[in-house]
Amino acid sequence: MAELNAAVAGLADNQLATLRARAAAPDAVAADCFAFGHLLLQHAGRDKARQREALAALVRAYRLDPACEPSLLPTIAQTAFVVRDWALVESATALLLSHDAEDANALIWCAAAVQERDDFATAERLLREALRVVPDNPVVLHKVALCIKEQARFAQAEALLRQLLAISPNNAYAQFDLSELEIRAGRFADGWAHYESRVATADDLNHAQQALAAISARWQGESLAGKTLVVYGEQGNGDCLWAVRFLPLLAERARREGGRVIFGYDGPLRQLFERMLPTDLTLETSLDTRPDFHCGLMSLPLRLDIVDATGWGAPYLRADPALVQTWRARVDAQIAAARGNLKVGLVWNGNPEHVRDKRRSVPVEQLEPLLNTANVSFFALSPGRGETVARWCAKGFDVVDMTRHFQFGFDDVAALMANMDLLVTIDSGPAHLAGALGVPTCLMVDHVSAWFWGEALQPTAWYDSIELIRQPRIGAWAPVVSKVRDRIEAMVRR
């Protein structure tokens, strides 16, 4: 079978090479470009580079002959949607809708594009029009619910998701989004149960979960007497940082019942986690132990019956003491001429691949009113932002980037944080790290934000050291930055 698959793949590669050359020829016609783009899409999988190459070929085909293939324009719109080329989505769907105003797919794709520029009113109108065309369609119902959720109309979004689940009870994606609304509202018992749907919605199952599922049962909370349970790390760094706090409670239960717990994790937070684990809860970086049960880290609140966030806000991680001293010397040397300055860590953007990064990140120019606060030295905590820091320094802002000294990943970040008087951050991994360490933090969150941070005007019970400063409306960072500046100036005056 492996040889057959390899032979088929070889034939496809040869065919693609032939079509690529034909489509690139000076005398290429629309049919050549379409054939290449269409075949490349079939073999692209989730390879964004190949998807974009296919899209470019399809656009060339359209420019050569818009009528060369009936499916050409819809394929362009859909592929542009997949690779997030929103300008192309809008132009392609405008053409599709000019031919058929009730093209439900075009309405959906166009709604996604306008939603990217925060025009939620238009997006909702387009989606409701699609819903009129295809009543009770689960996909459209789901997209309307999510559009409404992004406008912080949580009760209406939940009602639509429940309507969808009445039609399609096993829809794991709807269950997952419902869970986030329930957890956000503090209805943990229902929320954690629905959050288990994430296993079914994962496009790429966690490799550890796959390996463990092949040799052990998924833990449903059974007694651990005489049993071994492996808890595996899952999802992003922020999720792991948030959920690792529950491991000591699990270890206590296993100890009481006469069982054993192992934490299966080999990620960038390993050293931080090892310092907080009970002595009888070992960390394994590979599948050394054959367990009886396995469980995802984010399932612990459900299995341990955590139905109240109260009492969970105290720090539970600690930075490496030796690294803290090393970073103290670096920080002191950096601000020797302004030793009395308040030291403020700064994180203003995150991983651009994160689905919410555009909304959770603060545009550079909107952050600048904070940077001219007197008697404050700011320290960039995220690597790879040197060009931005250089531009700020050229404007006279006191911003320092010492991330070139990072050698130990998050251990360095934690040690640098421990030397700050305050952290100012967006909703990303460093926010959870600061909360877990007990570092005083102003967390700038977008109007809706992730479920960790609850609903508007509420503090977060999960981290005692974090103060939430939330956008009053979508995209409004100026009031947030102004409030953060007020907090910093108050600290300077003390």
C-alpha positions in Angstrom: 0.0 0.0 0.0 2.8 2.4 0.8 4.4 1.7 -2.5 1.1 2.4 -4.3 0.6 5.7 -2.4 4.1 6.8 -3.4 3.5 5.9 -7.0 0.3 7.9 -7.0 2.0 10.8 -5.4 4.8 10.7 -8.0 2.3 10.8 -10.8 0.5 13.7 -9.3 3.8 15.6 -8.9 4.7 15.0 -12.5 1.3 16.1 -13.7 1.6 19.3 -11.5 5.0 20.0 -12.9 3.8 19.7 -16.4 0.7 21.9 -15.8 2.8 24.5 -13.8 5.1 24.9 -16.8 2.2 25.2 -19.2 0.5 27.8 -17.0 3.6 29.8 -16.8 4.3 29.8 -20.5 3.9 33.2 -22.4 1.2 31.8 -24.6 -0.7 30.2 -21.6 -4.5 30.3 -22.0 -7.1 30.4 -19.3 -7.7 26.6 -19.5 -4.0 26.0 -18.7 -4.1 28.2 -15.6 -7.4 26.8 -14.4 -6.2 23.2 -14.8 -3.0 23.9 -12.9 -4.8 25.8 -10.1 -7.6 23.3 -9.8 -5.2 20.3 -9.6 -2.9 22.1 -7.2 -5.8 22.8 -4.8 -6.7 19.1 -4.8 -3.2 18.3 -3.6 -2.5 21.3 -1.4 -4.1 20.0 1.8 -3.4 22.7 4.4 -0.3 24.0 2.8 -0.9 27.7 2.6 1.9 28.4 0.2 0.4 25.8 -2.3 -3.1 27.2 -1.7 -1.8 30.7 -2.6 0.0 29.5 -5.6 -3.2 27.8 -6.8 -5.2 31.0 -6.1 -2.8 33.0 -8.2 -3.2 30.6 -11.1 -7.0 30.8 -10.8 -6.9 34.6 -10.8 -4.7 34.5 -14.0 -7.2 32.2 -15.6 -10.0 34.6 -14.7 -8.1 37.6 -16.2 -7.5 35.7 -19.4 -11.1 34.5 -19.8 -13.7 35.0 -17.0 -16.0 32.5 -18.7 -13.5 29.7 -19.2 -15.1 27.5 -16.4 -18.4 28.0 -14.5 -16.8 27.1 -11.2 -13.8 29.5 -11.6 -15.2 32.5 -9.7 -16.7 30.5 -6.8 -13.4 28.6 -6.5 -11.5 31.9 -6.4 -13.8 33.3 -3.7 -13.6 30.2 -1.6 -9.8 29.8 -1.9 -9.3 33.5 -1.1 -11.5 32.9 2.0 -9.3 29.9 3.1 -6.1 31.9 2.8 -7.6 35.0 4.2 -7.1 37.3 1.2 -10.0 39.4 2.3 -9.8 42.1 -0.4 -10.0 39.4 -3.1 -12.9 37.7 -1.2 -14.8 41.0 -1.3 -14.2 41.6 -5.0 -15.0 38.0 -6.0 -18.1 37.8 -4.0 -19.3 41.2 -5.3 -19.2 39.7 -8.8 -20.9 36.5 -7.7 -23.7 38.5 -5.9 -24.2 40.7 -8.9 -25.1 37.6 -10.9 -27.1 36.0 -8.1 -28.1 38.0 -5.0 -29.2 34.8 -3.3 -25.9 32.9 -3.6 -25.6 31.7 0.0 -21.9 30.8 -0.2 -21.0 34.2 -1.6 -23.0 35.8 1.2 -21.1 33.8 3.8 -17.7 34.5 2.3 -18.4 38.2 1.9 -19.7 38.4 5.5 -16.3 36.9 6.7 -14.4 39.6 4.7 -16.4 42.6 6.1 -16.2 41.1 9.6 -12.4 41.2 9.3 -12.6 45.0 9.2 -15.0 45.0 12.2 -18.1 45.8 10.2 -20.3 43.5 12.1 -23.6 45.1 11.2 -23.0 44.4 7.5 -21.7 40.9 8.3 -24.7 40.1 10.3 -27.0 41.4 7.6 -25.3 39.3 4.9 -25.5 36.2 7.1 -29.1 36.7 7.9 -29.8 37.0 4.2 -28.0 33.7 3.7 -30.1 32.2 6.4 -33.3 33.4 4.6 -32.0 31.7 1.5 -31.2 28.4 3.3 -33.4 28.4 6.5 -32.1 26.4 9.5 -28.9 25.6 7.7 -26.5 24.6 10.5 -23.4 26.2 8.9 -25.2 29.6 8.5 -26.8 29.4 11.9 -23.4 28.8 13.4 -21.8 31.8 11.6 -24.7 34.1 12.6 -24.2 33.0 16.2 -20.4 33.7 16.1 -21.0 37.1 14.4 -23.4 38.0 17.2 -21.0 36.7 19.9 -18.2 39.0 18.5 -20.6 41.9 19.2 -20.8 40.8 22.9 -24.4 39.8 22.5 -23.7 36.6 24.3 -27.3 35.6 25.3 -28.5 35.9 21.7 -25.5 33.9 20.4 -26.2 31.2 22.9 -29.8 31.0 21.9 -28.8 30.5 18.3 -26.3 27.8 19.2 -29.0 26.0 21.1 -31.3 26.3 18.1 -28.5 24.8 16.0 -28.0 22.0 18.4 -31.7 21.2 18.4 -31.4 20.6 14.6 -27.9 19.0 14.8 -27.4 17.6 18.3 -24.0 16.1 17.6 -22.5 19.2 16.1 -19.2 19.3 18.0 -18.3 22.8 16.7 -21.5 24.2 18.1 -21.0 22.4 21.4 -17.5 23.9 21.7 -18.6 27.4 21.0 -21.5 27.0 23.5 -19.0 25.8 26.1 -17.0 29.0 25.8 -20.1 31.1 26.3 -21.1 29.0 29.4 -17.6 29.2 30.9 -17.4 32.9 30.2 -20.6 33.3 32.2 -19.4 31.2 35.1 -21.7 28.2 34.4 -18.8 25.9 34.7 -20.5 22.5 35.2 -22.2 22.7 31.8 -19.3 24.6 30.2 -16.6 22.0 31.1 -18.8 19.2 29.9 -19.4 20.8 26.5 -15.7 21.8 26.3 -14.9 18.1 25.8 -16.1 18.5 22.3 -12.7 20.1 21.5 -11.3 16.6 21.0 -13.7 16.1 18.1 -13.2 19.5 16.6 -9.4 19.4 16.6 -8.2 19.4 12.9 -4.9 17.8 13.9 -5.3 15.7 17.0 -2.6 16.1 19.6 0.1 13.5 18.8 0.3 12.6 22.5 -3.5 12.1 22.6 -3.3 9.8 19.6 -0.5 7.7 21.0 -2.2 7.4 24.4 -5.6 6.6 22.9 -4.0 3.6 21.2 -2.9 2.1 24.5 -5.2 3.4 27.3 -8.8 4.5 28.0 -9.8 8.1 28.2 -10.2 9.0 31.9 -13.8 9.8 32.8 -13.1 10.4 36.5 -13.0 6.8 37.7 -11.1 5.8 40.8 -7.3 5.7 40.4 -6.8 3.0 42.9 -3.9 0.9 41.6 -4.0 2.8 38.3 -1.7 5.1 36.4 -3.1 8.2 34.7 -1.1 10.2 32.1 -2.3 13.8 31.7 -1.0 15.3 28.5 -0.4 19.0 27.6 -2.7 20.3 24.9 -3.6 23.4 23.0 -1.6 26.6 23.3 0.9 27.8 25.9 -1.7 30.0 27.5 -4.1 27.1 28.0 -1.3 24.9 29.5 -0.3 27.8 31.8 -3.9 28.2 33.0 -4.7 24.6 33.5 -1.5 23.3 35.1 -2.6 24.7 38.4 -5.0 21.8 38.8 -2.3 19.1 38.7 -1.5 19.3 42.5 -5.2 18.7 43.3 -5.2 15.7 40.9 -2.0 14.4 42.6 -3.6 14.7 46.0 -6.6 12.7 44.8 -4.4 10.0 43.3 -2.4 9.8 46.5 -5.5 9.4 48.5 -6.9 6.7 46.2 -3.6 4.8 45.8 -3.0 5.7 42.2 -0.3 7.4 40.2 -0.3 10.5 37.9 2.2 11.4 35.3 2.3 14.7 33.3 3.2 14.1 29.7 4.7 17.3 28.4 7.7 18.3 26.3 7.0 21.9 25.5 8.7 25.3 26.1 7.2 25.6 29.6 8.7 22.4 30.9 11.2 23.8 33.5 8.5 26.2 34.9 6.1 23.3 35.3 8.7 20.9 36.8 9.3 23.4 39.7 5.7 23.4 40.7 4.9 19.7 40.5 4.5 17.6 43.7 7.4 15.1 44.2 5.1 12.1 43.4 3.9 13.6 40.1 6.6 13.1 37.6 6.9 14.7 34.2 7.7 12.6 31.2 8.8 14.0 27.8 8.1 10.8 25.9 5.8 7.8 26.4 7.9 5.9 28.9 5.1 4.6 31.0 2.2 2.6 29.8 -0.8 4.0 31.6 -4.3 2.7 32.3 -5.9 6.1 31.6 -5.1 9.3 29.7 -6.6 12.8 30.0 -6.1 16.2 28.4 -4.8 18.9 30.7 -7.9 21.1 29.9 -10.2 18.3 31.0 -9.1 18.5 34.6 -11.6 21.2 35.7 -14.4 18.8 34.6 -12.9 15.7 36.1 -12.0 17.5 39.4 -15.4 19.2 39.6 -14.2 22.7 39.6 -17.4 24.7 39.5 -16.2 28.0 41.1 -13.1 30.1 40.2 -13.0 31.5 43.7 -9.8 30.7 45.5 -7.9 29.8 42.4 -6.2 33.1 41.8 -3.0 32.7 44.0 0.3 32.4 42.2 1.4 28.8 41.5 4.5 29.1 39.4 7.9 30.5 40.3 10.8 31.8 38.2 14.2 30.2 38.4 16.0 32.1 41.3 19.4 32.1 39.6 17.9 33.5 36.3 16.1 36.1 38.3 19.4 37.4 39.6 21.0 37.3 36.2 18.2 39.3 34.7 18.2 41.8 37.7 21.8 42.6 36.8 21.0 43.1 33.2 18.0 45.3 33.9 19.9 47.4 36.4 22.8 47.9 33.9 20.3 48.9 31.2 18.7 51.7 33.3 21.7 52.7 35.3 21.1 56.4 34.4 17.5 56.2 35.4 17.6 53.8 38.3 14.5 55.3 39.9 12.4 54.6 36.9 9.4 52.3 37.2 10.1 49.1 35.2 7.2 48.0 33.0 7.2 44.9 30.8 5.3 45.3 27.6 3.5 42.9 25.2 1.5 44.6 22.5 1.0 41.8 19.9 1.0 38.0 19.6 1.4 35.2 17.1 -0.2 36.6 13.9 -1.4 33.0 13.1 -3.7 33.1 16.2 -7.3 33.4 15.1 -7.9 36.4 17.4 -4.5 38.1 17.0 -5.8 41.1 14.9 -8.4 41.9 17.5 -6.4 41.2 20.6 -3.2 43.1 19.5 -2.8 46.9 20.0 -1.6 48.7 16.8 1.8 50.2 17.4 0.8 53.8 16.8 -2.1 53.5 19.3 0.2 52.3 22.0 2.6 55.3 21.7 0.6 57.7 24.1 1.6 55.2 26.8 5.3 55.2 26.0 6.0 58.9 26.8 5.0 58.5 30.5 7.6 60.1 32.6 10.0 58.2 34.9 9.1 54.8 33.3 11.3 52.4 31.4 9.5 49.9 29.2 10.9 46.4 28.4 9.7 44.5 25.4 9.1 40.9 26.5 8.3 39.2 23.1 11.2 38.4 20.8 11.3 39.5 17.2 10.0 43.1 17.8 13.4 44.8 17.4 12.4 46.9 14.5 9.4 48.4 16.3 11.4 49.1 19.4 14.1 50.8 17.3 11.4 53.1 15.7 10.1 53.9 19.2 13.6 54.7 20.5 14.2 56.9 17.5 11.2 58.9 18.6 12.7 59.3 22.1 10.6 56.7 23.9 12.4 54.7 26.7 11.8 51.2 25.4 14.3 48.4 25.9 14.6 45.1 24.0 16.8 42.6 25.7 15.2 39.5 24.3 18.4 38.7 22.4 19.7 37.4 25.7 16.9 34.8 25.9 18.5 31.3 26.0 15.9 29.4 28.1 12.6 30.4 26.5 9.8 31.0 29.0 12.2 30.6 31.9 14.0 33.8 30.7 10.6 35.5 30.2 9.5 34.6 33.7 12.8 35.8 35.2 12.6 39.1 33.4 9.0 39.5 34.5 10.0 38.9 38.1 12.2 42.0 37.8 9.3 44.2 36.6 7.2 46.5 38.7 4.3 45.9 36.3 3.5 44.1 33.2 1.3 45.6 30.5 0.1 43.0 28.1 -2.5 41.9 25.6 -4.3 38.5 26.0 -1.6 36.1 25.1 0.7 33.5 26.8 2.7 36.1 28.8 -0.6 37.3 30.4 -1.2 33.8 31.8 2.5 33.5 32.8 2.4 36.7 34.7 -0.8 35.7 36.5 0.6 32.3 37.4 3.8 34.0 38.8 1.8 36.7 40.6 3.4 39.6 38.7 1.2 42.8 38.9 -0.4 43.1 35.5 -2.6 45.4 33.5 -4.2 43.1 30.9 -5.6 45.0 27.9 -8.4 42.9 26.5 -10.5 43.4 23.4 -14.2 44.0 23.7 -15.1 40.3 23.6 -11.8 38.5 24.4 -11.2 34.8 25.3 -13.4 33.0 27.7 -10.8 33.1 30.5 -11.5 36.7 31.2 -15.3 36.4 31.7 -17.8 39.1 30.7 -17.7 42.9 30.7 -16.9 44.8 34.0 -16.0 41.6 35.8 -12.5 41.1 37.3 -10.9 37.8 36.7 -11.0 35.3 39.6 -8.3 33.1 38.0 -5.4 35.4 38.7 -5.2 37.7 41.7 -2.4 39.9 40.3 -4.2 40.7 37.0 -6.4 43.8 36.5 -8.5 43.6 33.3 -8.9 46.8 31.3 -11.3 46.0 28.5 -12.3 47.8 25.3 -15.6 49.7 25.8 -16.4 48.8 22.2 -14.9 46.9 19.3 -11.5 48.2 18.2 -11.4 51.0 20.8 -7.9 50.9 22.2 -7.5 54.5 23.1 -9.6 54.4 26.3 -7.7 51.2 27.3 -4.3 52.8 26.8 -5.4 55.9 28.6 -6.5 53.9 31.7 -3.3 51.9 31.7 -1.3 55.2 31.6 -3.4 56.4 34.6 -2.5 53.3 36.5 1.2 53.7 35.7 1.3 57.4 36.6 -0.4 56.5 40.0 2.4 54.0 40.6 5.1 56.5 39.8 3.6 59.0 42.3 3.7 56.6 45.2 
